[in-house]
Amino acid sequence: MNVYITKAARFLPNSPVVNDDMEAFLGMVDGKKSKARSIVLRRNGIRQRYYALDREGNVTHTNAEMAANAVRALFPDDEKNSGPTLDDVDLLACGTASPEQLIPSHGVMVHGELGGSHNMEVVSFAGSCCTGVDAMKYAALAIQAGTACRAVASASERLSPWMRASYFQQESSHLSQLEHQPMLAFEKEFLRWMLSDGAFAILLEDKPRKDILSLRIDWIEITSFANTMETCMYAGAEKDSDGRLHGWASYPVEEWLTKSLFALKQDTRMLGEHIVTLGIDFLLHTARKHHFTPDDIDWFLPHLSSMFFKDKILEETRQRGFFIPEERWFVNLPYVGNIGSASAFAMIEELMYSGRLEKGQKLLMMIPESARFSYCYAMLTVC
């Protein structure tokens, strides 16, 4: 049985935040402007992003609220909507890297925000950038198995609270007391200037729409290199000198803030050394398995955490004989921001309604996840 993405929708909170205004929303650690901010922004190519915060740092939307708003946008309440309604959905699959509680799951919190009297199956995927496509794959498999006729997959992030200066202030004060320079380690500050908030949702059905273009899911391949790679990006933990990760529950409460345990951290050395090469390893494996070449791809949708990696991917694929020309790339990172798990859906949603797609075209999605090096590739066909 074929499965189709028949609709896509977005919810981006508030007005876009340009680079010069970021510290107005996130704050300054120890009252000082960041020395790393300009370096990171110059390399990542992001010009604006969205925060579920106001200028005073107050929360304007929760993660679950944003995801629910994106799901609702799939089913507009107007006379022009002749398609299915939320009551016709059998399954809700939600992915996020930033749930706002340990229990209940993020998915049931989204279901709770949606309200109404309609019960449905709900599943949640926690992790990092691949969680959105994890949700999409589960939803597609449920339709293929006959346990759902219509399913919604959502991907959402509210990462801005993790990037506020207050999360790092205790560590900065602690270092000052020890007469060290009160600056964050670059691995802890790096991601403060990389990430964005927002939510996207897609509707999956067993038949394409007749009135607008749909995207058939040909296959979704996901793999993990955690068996050979140590952790690269993490939160709620600390990494020791041997590369082992120790979770927050292993530390006394007083160290949760002095060590900034809940700050999102990135080992930038590992990222630069492995994220592209391992991704192309899996691309070549997937191409052999599904028998496709670069000439078969009309649109390449790579999730980039930074535009810095664009040239790296172009160079690596050229050297390894799987070069996709830049004119066939579709990337919206510079003006949407890096929304983690929602970035892949953000590209689908924009391209789907751009007027640039034609029936029969092939879309190849690439989603790398640096947390412990997981990757997803998916092939879609325009119908």
RAZIJO-V214306 format. One record per pair of residues at least 24 apart in sequence whose C-alpha atoms are under 10 Angstrom apart, sorted by the first residue. I is the first residue (numbers start at 1). GAP is how many residues later the second one is. Records with the same first field share a line. If there is no record, write none. Layout:
I=GAP ; GAP
This chain:
1=139 ; 140 ; 142 ; 143 ; 144 ; 145 ; 205 ; 206
2=138 ; 139 ; 141 ; 142 ; 203 ; 204 ; 205 ; 206 ; 214 ; 215 ; 216 ; 217
3=136 ; 137 ; 138 ; 139 ; 140 ; 141 ; 146 ; 147 ; 201 ; 202 ; 203 ; 204 ; 205 ; 211 ; 212 ; 213 ; 214 ; 215 ; 216
4=136 ; 139 ; 146 ; 198 ; 199 ; 200 ; 201 ; 202 ; 203 ; 204 ; 205 ; 210 ; 211 ; 212 ; 213 ; 214 ; 376 ; 377 ; 378 ; 379
5=131 ; 135 ; 146 ; 147 ; 148 ; 197 ; 198 ; 199 ; 200 ; 201 ; 202 ; 203 ; 204 ; 208 ; 209 ; 210 ; 211 ; 212 ; 343 ; 347 ; 375 ; 376 ; 377 ; 378
6=68 ; 196 ; 197 ; 198 ; 199 ; 200 ; 201 ; 202 ; 203 ; 204 ; 206 ; 207 ; 208 ; 209 ; 210 ; 346 ; 377
7=66 ; 67 ; 68 ; 145 ; 194 ; 195 ; 196 ; 197 ; 198 ; 201 ; 202 ; 205 ; 206 ; 207 ; 208 ; 341 ; 342 ; 345 ; 346
8=62 ; 63 ; 65 ; 66 ; 144 ; 145 ; 146 ; 192 ; 193 ; 194 ; 195 ; 196 ; 206 ; 337 ; 338 ; 340 ; 341 ; 342 ; 344 ; 345
9=60 ; 61 ; 62 ; 63 ; 64 ; 65 ; 66 ; 145 ; 190 ; 191 ; 192 ; 193 ; 194 ; 336 ; 337 ; 339 ; 340 ; 341 ; 344
10=56 ; 57 ; 59 ; 60 ; 61 ; 62 ; 63 ; 64 ; 144 ; 145 ; 146 ; 188 ; 189 ; 190 ; 191 ; 192 ; 332 ; 335 ; 336 ; 339 ; 340
11=54 ; 55 ; 56 ; 57 ; 58 ; 59 ; 60 ; 61 ; 62 ; 145 ; 186 ; 187 ; 188 ; 189 ; 190 ; 335
12=37 ; 38 ; 39 ; 40 ; 54 ; 55 ; 57 ; 58 ; 144 ; 184 ; 185 ; 186 ; 187 ; 188 ; 324
13=36 ; 37 ; 38 ; 39 ; 40 ; 47 ; 48 ; 49 ; 53 ; 145 ; 183 ; 184 ; 185 ; 186
14=36 ; 37 ; 38 ; 39 ; 40 ; 46 ; 47 ; 183 ; 184
15=33 ; 34 ; 35 ; 36 ; 37 ; 39
16=31 ; 32 ; 33 ; 34 ; 35 ; 180 ; 319 ; 320 ; 321
17=30 ; 31 ; 32 ; 33 ; 34 ; 179 ; 318 ; 319 ; 320
18=28 ; 29 ; 30 ; 31 ; 32 ; 317
19=27 ; 28 ; 29 ; 30 ; 174
20=27 ; 28
21=27 ; 34
22=26 ; 27 ; 28 ; 29 ; 33 ; 170 ; 171
23=32 ; 140 ; 141 ; 142 ; 169 ; 170
24=30 ; 31 ; 32 ; 33
25=26 ; 27 ; 28 ; 29 ; 30 ; 31 ; 32 ; 33 ; 135 ; 136 ; 138 ; 139 ; 140
26=25 ; 27 ; 28 ; 29 ; 30 ; 31 ; 134 ; 135 ; 136 ; 137 ; 138 ; 139 ; 140 ; 141 ; 166 ; 167
27=28 ; 29 ; 30 ; 136 ; 137 ; 138 ; 139
28=136 ; 137 ; 138 ; 140 ; 141
29=135 ; 136 ; 137 ; 138 ; 139 ; 140 ; 141 ; 142 ; 143 ; 144 ; 153 ; 154 ; 155
30=135 ; 136 ; 138 ; 139 ; 140 ; 141 ; 142 ; 143 ; 146 ; 152 ; 153
31=134 ; 138
32=150 ; 151
34=149 ; 150 ; 155 ; 159
35=148 ; 149 ; 151 ; 154
36=147 ; 148 ; 149 ; 150 ; 153 ; 154 ; 156 ; 157
37=152 ; 153 ; 154 ; 155 ; 156 ; 157
38=155
39=151 ; 154
40=146 ; 149 ; 150 ; 151 ; 152 ; 153 ; 154 ; 266 ; 268
41=149 ; 152 ; 153 ; 265 ; 266
42=265 ; 266
43=263 ; 264 ; 265 ; 266
44=149 ; 150 ; 260 ; 261 ; 262 ; 263 ; 264 ; 265 ; 266 ; 289 ; 290 ; 293 ; 294
45=149 ; 260 ; 261 ; 262 ; 263 ; 288 ; 289 ; 290 ; 292
46=147 ; 148 ; 149 ; 259 ; 260 ; 261 ; 286 ; 287 ; 288 ; 289 ; 290 ; 291 ; 292
47=286 ; 287 ; 288 ; 289 ; 290
48=148 ; 285 ; 286 ; 287 ; 288 ; 289 ; 290
49=144 ; 145 ; 146 ; 147 ; 148 ; 149 ; 284 ; 285 ; 286 ; 287 ; 288 ; 289 ; 290
50=108 ; 110 ; 145 ; 146 ; 147 ; 148 ; 285 ; 286 ; 287 ; 288 ; 289
51=106 ; 107 ; 108 ; 109 ; 110 ; 144 ; 145 ; 146 ; 147
52=105 ; 106 ; 107 ; 108 ; 109 ; 144 ; 145 ; 146
53=105 ; 107 ; 108 ; 144
57=103 ; 104 ; 107 ; 108 ; 109
58=103
59=99 ; 101 ; 102
61=97 ; 136 ; 137
62=37 ; 38 ; 48 ; 95 ; 96 ; 135 ; 136
63=33 ; 35 ; 36 ; 37 ; 43 ; 46 ; 47 ; 92 ; 93 ; 94 ; 95 ; 96 ; 134 ; 135 ; 136
64=30 ; 32 ; 35 ; 36 ; 42 ; 43 ; 44 ; 45 ; 46 ; 47 ; 48 ; 49 ; 50 ; 92 ; 93 ; 94 ; 135
65=44 ; 45 ; 46 ; 47 ; 48 ; 49 ; 91 ; 134
66=44 ; 47 ; 89 ; 90 ; 91 ; 92 ; 131 ; 132 ; 133 ; 134
67=27 ; 28 ; 29 ; 39 ; 40 ; 42 ; 43 ; 44 ; 46 ; 47 ; 86 ; 87 ; 88 ; 89 ; 90 ; 91 ; 131 ; 132 ; 133 ; 134
68=39 ; 41 ; 42 ; 43 ; 44 ; 45 ; 46 ; 47 ; 86 ; 88 ; 131 ; 132 ; 133
69=41 ; 44 ; 45 ; 130 ; 131 ; 132
70=84 ; 85 ; 86 ; 128 ; 129 ; 130 ; 131 ; 132
71=39 ; 40 ; 43 ; 81 ; 82 ; 83 ; 84 ; 128 ; 129 ; 130 ; 131 ; 132
72=42 ; 129
73=127 ; 128 ; 129
74=78 ; 126 ; 127 ; 128 ; 129
75=128
83=126
84=66 ; 119
86=28 ; 30 ; 32 ; 64 ; 65 ; 66
87=29 ; 30 ; 31 ; 32 ; 33
88=30 ; 32 ; 61 ; 62 ; 63
89=29 ; 30 ; 31 ; 32 ; 59 ; 60 ; 61 ; 62 ; 63 ; 114 ; 115 ; 116
90=28 ; 29 ; 30 ; 31 ; 32 ; 49 ; 52 ; 53 ; 57 ; 58 ; 59 ; 60 ; 61 ; 62
91=28 ; 29 ; 30 ; 31 ; 32 ; 47 ; 48 ; 51 ; 52 ; 56 ; 57 ; 58 ; 59 ; 60 ; 61 ; 62 ; 113
92=28 ; 29 ; 30 ; 31 ; 32 ; 43 ; 44 ; 46 ; 47 ; 58 ; 59 ; 60 ; 61 ; 62 ; 109 ; 111
93=28 ; 29 ; 30 ; 31 ; 32 ; 38 ; 39 ; 40 ; 41 ; 42 ; 43 ; 44 ; 45 ; 46 ; 58 ; 59 ; 60 ; 61 ; 62 ; 108
94=28 ; 29 ; 30 ; 31 ; 32 ; 37 ; 38 ; 39 ; 40 ; 41 ; 42 ; 44 ; 45 ; 58 ; 59 ; 60 ; 61 ; 62 ; 107
95=28 ; 29 ; 30 ; 31 ; 32 ; 33 ; 34 ; 35 ; 36 ; 37 ; 38 ; 39 ; 40 ; 41 ; 58 ; 59 ; 60 ; 61 ; 62 ; 246 ; 247
96=28 ; 29 ; 30 ; 31 ; 32 ; 33 ; 34 ; 35 ; 36 ; 38 ; 39 ; 58 ; 59 ; 60 ; 61 ; 62 ; 63 ; 103 ; 243 ; 244 ; 245 ; 246
97=28 ; 29 ; 30 ; 31 ; 32 ; 33 ; 34 ; 35 ; 58 ; 59 ; 60 ; 61 ; 62 ; 138 ; 242 ; 243 ; 244 ; 245
98=28 ; 29 ; 30 ; 58 ; 59 ; 60 ; 61 ; 62 ; 63 ; 64 ; 99 ; 137 ; 242 ; 243
99=25 ; 26 ; 27 ; 28 ; 57 ; 58 ; 59 ; 60
100=57 ; 58 ; 59
106=50
107=47
110=44
120=28 ; 31
121=26 ; 27 ; 30
122=29 ; 30 ; 31
123=30
124=29 ; 30
125=30
126=215
127=107 ; 214 ; 242 ; 244 ; 245
128=29 ; 105 ; 106 ; 212 ; 213 ; 214 ; 240 ; 241 ; 242 ; 243 ; 244 ; 246
129=26 ; 28 ; 174 ; 176 ; 209 ; 210 ; 211 ; 212 ; 213 ; 214 ; 215 ; 238 ; 239 ; 240 ; 241 ; 242 ; 245 ; 246 ; 247
130=25 ; 92 ; 93 ; 173 ; 210 ; 211 ; 212 ; 213 ; 214 ; 236 ; 237 ; 238 ; 239 ; 240 ; 241 ; 244 ; 245 ; 246
131=24 ; 25 ; 209 ; 210 ; 211 ; 236 ; 238 ; 245
132=24 ; 68 ; 69 ; 208 ; 209 ; 210 ; 211 ; 212 ; 213 ; 235
133=87 ; 88 ; 89 ; 208 ; 209 ; 211 ; 212 ; 232 ; 234 ; 243 ; 244 ; 245
134=86 ; 87 ; 88 ; 207 ; 242
136=65 ; 66 ; 67 ; 68 ; 81 ; 84 ; 209
137=80 ; 82 ; 83 ; 84 ; 85 ; 241
139=64 ; 65 ; 66
140=64 ; 65 ; 66 ; 77 ; 79 ; 80
143=61 ; 62 ; 63
144=61 ; 62
146=60
148=56 ; 57 ; 58
149=55 ; 56 ; 57 ; 58
150=53 ; 54 ; 55 ; 56 ; 57
151=51 ; 52 ; 53 ; 54 ; 55
152=49 ; 50 ; 51 ; 52 ; 53
153=47 ; 48 ; 49 ; 50 ; 51 ; 192
154=45 ; 46 ; 47 ; 48 ; 49 ; 187 ; 188 ; 191
155=43 ; 44 ; 45 ; 46 ; 47 ; 184 ; 185 ; 186 ; 187 ; 188 ; 189 ; 190 ; 191
156=41 ; 42 ; 43 ; 44 ; 45 ; 183 ; 184 ; 185 ; 186 ; 187 ; 189
157=38 ; 39 ; 40 ; 41 ; 42 ; 43 ; 181 ; 182 ; 183 ; 184 ; 185 ; 186
158=37 ; 38 ; 39 ; 40 ; 41 ; 181 ; 182
159=32 ; 33 ; 36 ; 37 ; 38 ; 39 ; 105 ; 180 ; 181
160=32 ; 33 ; 35 ; 36 ; 37
161=31 ; 36 ; 102
162=29 ; 30 ; 33 ; 73 ; 100 ; 101 ; 102
163=25 ; 26 ; 27 ; 28 ; 29 ; 30 ; 31 ; 32 ; 33 ; 99 ; 100 ; 101
164=28 ; 99
165=24 ; 27
166=91 ; 94
167=89 ; 90 ; 91 ; 92 ; 93 ; 94 ; 95 ; 96 ; 97
168=89 ; 90 ; 91 ; 92 ; 93 ; 94 ; 95
169=88 ; 89 ; 91
170=85 ; 86 ; 87 ; 88 ; 89 ; 90
171=84 ; 85 ; 86 ; 87 ; 88 ; 89 ; 90
172=85 ; 86 ; 87 ; 88
173=85
174=83 ; 84 ; 85
175=83 ; 84
184=76
185=80
186=79 ; 80 ; 81 ; 82
187=46 ; 77 ; 78 ; 79 ; 80 ; 81 ; 82
188=45 ; 46 ; 47 ; 72 ; 73 ; 75 ; 76 ; 77 ; 78 ; 79 ; 80
189=74 ; 75 ; 76 ; 77
190=74 ; 75 ; 76 ; 77 ; 78
191=42 ; 72 ; 73 ; 74 ; 75 ; 77 ; 114
192=71 ; 72 ; 73
193=145
194=111 ; 112 ; 143 ; 144 ; 145 ; 146
195=110 ; 111 ; 142 ; 143 ; 144 ; 145
196=140 ; 141 ; 142 ; 143 ; 144 ; 146 ; 147
197=139 ; 140 ; 141 ; 142 ; 143 ; 145
198=138 ; 139 ; 140 ; 141 ; 142 ; 143 ; 144 ; 145 ; 148
199=140 ; 142 ; 143 ; 144 ; 146 ; 147
200=139 ; 141 ; 142 ; 143 ; 144 ; 145 ; 146 ; 147 ; 148 ; 149
201=141 ; 144 ; 145 ; 147 ; 148
202=143 ; 146 ; 147
208=174 ; 175
209=174
210=173
212=140 ; 141 ; 171
213=139 ; 140 ; 142 ; 144 ; 145 ; 146 ; 169 ; 170
214=138 ; 143 ; 145 ; 166 ; 167 ; 168 ; 169
215=133 ; 137 ; 144 ; 145 ; 146 ; 147 ; 148 ; 164 ; 165 ; 166 ; 167 ; 168
216=144 ; 146 ; 147 ; 163 ; 164 ; 165 ; 166 ; 167
217=146 ; 161 ; 162 ; 163 ; 164 ; 165
218=72 ; 144 ; 145 ; 160 ; 161 ; 162 ; 163
219=71 ; 158 ; 159 ; 160 ; 161
220=66 ; 144 ; 145 ; 156 ; 157 ; 158 ; 159 ; 160
221=61 ; 62 ; 65 ; 145 ; 154 ; 155 ; 156 ; 157 ; 158
222=60 ; 64 ; 145 ; 146 ; 152 ; 153 ; 154 ; 155 ; 156
223=56 ; 59 ; 145 ; 150 ; 151 ; 152 ; 153 ; 154
224=54 ; 58 ; 145 ; 148 ; 149 ; 150 ; 151 ; 152
225=53 ; 54 ; 57 ; 147 ; 148 ; 149 ; 150
226=145 ; 146 ; 147 ; 148
227=145 ; 146
228=144 ; 145
229=41 ; 45 ; 142 ; 143 ; 144 ; 145
230=40 ; 141 ; 142 ; 143
231=35 ; 36 ; 39 ; 139 ; 140 ; 141 ; 142
232=33 ; 34 ; 35 ; 36 ; 37 ; 38 ; 39 ; 42 ; 43 ; 137 ; 138 ; 139 ; 140 ; 141
233=31 ; 32 ; 33 ; 34 ; 35 ; 37 ; 38 ; 136 ; 137 ; 138 ; 139 ; 140
234=27 ; 28 ; 29 ; 30 ; 31 ; 32 ; 33 ; 136 ; 137 ; 138
235=25 ; 26 ; 27 ; 28 ; 29 ; 30 ; 31 ; 136
236=24 ; 25 ; 26 ; 27 ; 28 ; 29
237=24 ; 25 ; 26 ; 27 ; 28
238=24 ; 25 ; 27
239=26 ; 28
265=106
266=104 ; 105
267=103 ; 104
268=102
270=100 ; 103
271=99 ; 100 ; 101 ; 102
272=36 ; 37 ; 40
274=96 ; 99
275=34 ; 37 ; 38 ; 93 ; 94 ; 95 ; 97 ; 98 ; 99 ; 100
276=33 ; 34 ; 36 ; 37 ; 38 ; 39 ; 40 ; 41 ; 92 ; 94
277=35 ; 36 ; 39 ; 40
278=90 ; 95 ; 96 ; 97
279=34 ; 37 ; 87 ; 88 ; 89 ; 90 ; 94 ; 95 ; 96 ; 97 ; 98
280=33 ; 36 ; 37 ; 40 ; 42 ; 86 ; 95
281=36 ; 39
282=92 ; 93 ; 94 ; 95
283=34 ; 39 ; 83 ; 92 ; 93 ; 94
284=33 ; 36 ; 37 ; 38
286=90 ; 91 ; 92
287=35 ; 90
290=89
293=28 ; 29 ; 30 ; 31
294=27 ; 28 ; 29 ; 30 ; 31 ; 70
295=27 ; 28 ; 29 ; 30
296=28 ; 65 ; 66 ; 67 ; 68
297=27 ; 28 ; 31 ; 32 ; 64 ; 65 ; 66 ; 67 ; 82 ; 83 ; 84
298=26 ; 27 ; 29 ; 30 ; 31 ; 59 ; 60 ; 62 ; 63 ; 64 ; 65 ; 66 ; 83
299=25 ; 26 ; 27 ; 28 ; 29 ; 30 ; 31 ; 52 ; 58 ; 62 ; 63 ; 64 ; 65 ; 66 ; 81
300=24 ; 25 ; 26 ; 27 ; 28 ; 29 ; 30 ; 31 ; 62 ; 63 ; 64 ; 65 ; 66 ; 79
301=27 ; 28 ; 29 ; 30 ; 31 ; 42 ; 43 ; 46 ; 47 ; 50 ; 62 ; 63 ; 64 ; 65 ; 66 ; 76 ; 77
302=27 ; 28 ; 29 ; 30 ; 31 ; 41 ; 42 ; 45 ; 62 ; 63 ; 64 ; 65 ; 66 ; 75
303=27 ; 28 ; 29 ; 30 ; 35 ; 36 ; 37 ; 38 ; 39 ; 40 ; 41 ; 42 ; 43 ; 44 ; 62 ; 63 ; 64 ; 65 ; 66
304=27 ; 28 ; 29 ; 30 ; 33 ; 34 ; 36 ; 39 ; 40 ; 62 ; 63 ; 64 ; 65
305=28 ; 32 ; 33 ; 34 ; 35 ; 38 ; 62 ; 63 ; 64 ; 65
306=27 ; 28 ; 31 ; 32
307=24 ; 26 ; 27
328=35
329=34 ; 35
330=33 ; 35
340=27 ; 28 ; 29
341=26 ; 28
343=24
348=32
352=30
357=24 ; 25 ; 26
358=24 ; 25
359=24
